[in-house]
Amino acid sequence: MHRSATNLLELGAWIQIGSCVFAAIIGASFVVASLINPESARAAEPLSFIATSLPVFLVLSSLLLSFVMKLRVERQKKVPFQDIKALSARLGEIGKQVKTRMGVMAKVEFVVSLRSGLVYTMKKRGNNRIMAGDRFLNGASDEELEGVLAHEIAHVSHMTKPRIMPILATVLIVVQVLFIPIPRIFIVLGAVFAMLLLLTIPGNWKTEYYADRVAAENVEAEKVIMGLKRLAKTSLSGFSFTHPPLARRIKKLERFSRSLPK
Ligand SMILES: [Zn+2]
């Protein structure tokens, strides 16, 4: 991915975070003002409404953006079926190698997902599945593949808590939008939503940085960086609250690899 594109994504991340901070502060002030001086709260209602609608607006537009990007990925040339079989064999082989090198005992299944450029881990009833998109695998170098697989395998052994927050946030978005006709409730929900999003960030980002670091310790940091860059290109994904901006992850990995004894 082009340098300026990753910078743009990082800027987008900070805009979203900034909008959440702004909405949380304005929303909370509105609630306090309504209790102390209802007159002034009524005057501040339009501004508060706008402030607390920003995070929802940004989340919905980034969802729309990723949907459009997904359609673009799907319209790219299909990977032929016989190639999928070869990709699947290579994925399983490299996956097993990396897993052994990392000393992970848990059972992991490596599965090619069709018409996708993503790589992610699914946990279902103690079953670990690492899904890798055909669009990512097709044309990926061994180094890139090792890098992303090491990151995902690190998740298998170190991520146990269920991610309830994204579900809660989704429910809140829907409820908040339904309350547009009643601005006061809309503002309160918007403030709660903004605070929830902000609360999820430290934990999510820490998990991701941790997985990057474990991956870098086991395969080289350079491979993880290469894998992340390829992932950014094939998944064309926008900003997400579950992952830190790519540029930051790469910077951290570079710093980590410099700190290692040569
Ligand atoms: Zn991850």
Boltz pocket constraint, residues with backbone or C-beta under 6 A from the ligand:
constraints:
  - pocket:
      binder: B
      contacts: [[A, 151], [A, 155], [A, 207], [A, 208], [A, 211]]
      max_distance: 6.0
